[in-house]
Amino acid sequence: MQAPPRTWSLALKDWVLSSPEGRSLPLTTHEFLFVQHLVQAQGQPVSKRDLSDKLFGARAQNGSERLNLLVTRLRKKATEALGEALPIKTLHQIGYAFTVSVRVGELA
């Protein structure tokens, strides 16, 4: 028998990502925008260039490096706060994708 799907939730008002177990991860502005863009793509990859442009602006210096650092810090923060890894897949030379379903709402 297959396990039921694990649903995460993203609170738009509070900028909190919650795991299926109900643990909460408060997000900074850039973290929230990053997760929100991935969630809106509904499992499809989002290019690093698109993410960098949306987060830091099209003319930002070192956008790709800043994005890589943001993802590294977010993954570490999530592992410490949630006790599990974020379901964000890195697609080398392409971008990132959120690999599970996410319920989006006002409250976590």
Secondary structure, DSSP 8 states (H G I E B T S, - for coil): -------EEEETTTTEEE-TTS-EEE--HHHHHHHHHHHHTTTS-EEHHHHHHHHH-TT-TTHHHHHHHHHHHHHHHHHHHHSS---EEEETTTEEEE-S-EEEES--
